[in-house]
Amino acid sequence: MTDTNKSGFLSSLRFRYGLTLSVFLAAAGFLLWEEHEAHILGYLPVVLILGVCIGVHFFLHAGHGGGHQNGGPPSRGRD
Protein backbone atom coordinates (compact mmCIF):
# COMPACT_ATOMS: atom_id res chain seq x y z
CA MET A 1 0.00 0.00 0.00
CA THR A 2 1.48 3.34 -1.01
CA ASP A 3 1.21 6.70 0.70
CA THR A 4 -1.14 7.98 -2.01
CA ASN A 5 -3.68 5.23 -1.40
CA LYS A 6 -3.42 5.62 2.36
CA SER A 7 -3.91 9.37 2.11
CA GLY A 8 -6.93 8.94 -0.17
CA PHE A 9 -8.44 6.35 2.16
CA LEU A 10 -7.98 8.57 5.22
CA SER A 11 -9.41 11.63 3.53
CA SER A 12 -12.47 9.68 2.34
CA LEU A 13 -12.88 8.23 5.83
CA ARG A 14 -12.57 11.71 7.35
CA PHE A 15 -15.13 12.99 4.81
CA ARG A 16 -17.59 10.24 5.76
CA TYR A 17 -17.27 10.97 9.47
CA GLY A 18 -17.56 14.69 8.86
CA LEU A 19 -20.63 14.22 6.71
CA THR A 20 -22.21 11.90 9.27
CA LEU A 21 -21.48 14.35 12.08
CA SER A 22 -22.91 17.25 10.07
CA VAL A 23 -26.12 15.37 9.32
CA PHE A 24 -26.45 14.31 12.97
CA LEU A 25 -25.90 17.86 14.24
CA ALA A 26 -28.37 19.27 11.71
CA ALA A 27 -31.04 16.75 12.78
CA ALA A 28 -30.38 17.38 16.49
CA GLY A 29 -30.54 21.14 15.95
CA PHE A 30 -33.80 20.84 14.05
CA LEU A 31 -35.39 18.68 16.74
CA LEU A 32 -34.20 21.00 19.52
CA TRP A 33 -35.58 24.00 17.65
CA GLU A 34 -38.96 22.31 17.13
CA GLU A 35 -39.27 21.33 20.78
CA HIS A 36 -38.04 24.58 22.33
CA GLU A 37 -39.03 27.23 19.79
CA ALA A 38 -41.44 29.00 22.14
CA HIS A 39 -38.86 29.19 24.92
CA ILE A 40 -36.09 30.42 22.62
CA LEU A 41 -38.23 33.11 21.01
CA GLY A 42 -39.66 34.11 24.41
CA TYR A 43 -36.22 34.86 25.85
CA LEU A 44 -34.77 36.31 22.65
CA PRO A 45 -35.51 40.00 23.46
CA VAL A 46 -33.88 39.69 26.89
CA VAL A 47 -30.82 37.94 25.48
CA LEU A 48 -30.47 40.54 22.71
CA ILE A 49 -30.71 43.46 25.15
CA LEU A 50 -28.15 41.90 27.49
CA GLY A 51 -25.88 41.10 24.57
CA VAL A 52 -26.02 44.68 23.33
CA CYS A 53 -25.30 46.01 26.84
CA ILE A 54 -22.29 43.74 27.26
CA GLY A 55 -21.02 44.57 23.78
CA VAL A 56 -21.34 48.32 24.34
CA HIS A 57 -19.61 47.97 27.70
CA PHE A 58 -16.61 46.18 26.20
CA PHE A 59 -16.36 48.48 23.18
CA LEU A 60 -16.59 51.67 25.22
CA HIS A 61 -14.07 50.51 27.82
CA ALA A 62 -11.55 49.53 25.17
CA GLY A 63 -10.62 53.18 24.61
CA HIS A 64 -9.11 53.85 28.02
CA GLY A 65 -7.31 50.62 28.79
CA GLY A 66 -9.80 49.27 31.30
CA GLY A 67 -8.47 50.91 34.45
CA HIS A 68 -5.73 53.46 33.79
CA GLN A 69 -2.91 51.10 34.75
CA ASN A 70 -0.62 52.38 32.00
CA GLY A 71 0.30 55.81 33.36
CA GLY A 72 -3.21 57.23 33.41
CA PRO A 73 -4.50 59.63 36.03
CA PRO A 74 -4.79 58.17 39.53
CA SER A 75 -8.16 56.96 40.70
CA ARG A 76 -10.16 59.05 43.17
CA GLY A 77 -11.11 56.10 45.35
CA ARG A 78 -9.72 55.28 48.75
CA ASP A 79 -6.29 53.71 48.68
LINGIGI-V993786 format. One record per backbone hydrogen bond with DSSP energy under -0.5 kcal/mol. NH is the residue of the N-H (numbers start at 1). CO is the residue of the C=O. If there is no record, write none. Layout:
NH_CO, NH_CO
This chain:
6_2, 7_3, 8_4, 9_5, 10_6, 11_7, 12_8, 13_9, 14_10, 15_11, 16_12, 17_13, 18_14, 19_15, 20_16, 21_17, 22_18, 23_19, 24_20, 25_21, 26_22, 27_23, 28_24, 29_25, 30_26, 31_27, 32_28, 33_29, 34_30, 35_31, 36_32, 37_33, 40_36, 41_37, 42_38, 43_39, 44_40, 47_43, 48_44, 49_45, 50_46, 51_47, 52_48, 53_49, 54_50, 55_51, 56_52, 57_53, 58_54, 59_55, 60_56, 61_57, 62_58, 63_60, 64_61, 65_62, 66_61, 67_64, 68_64, 71_69, 72_68
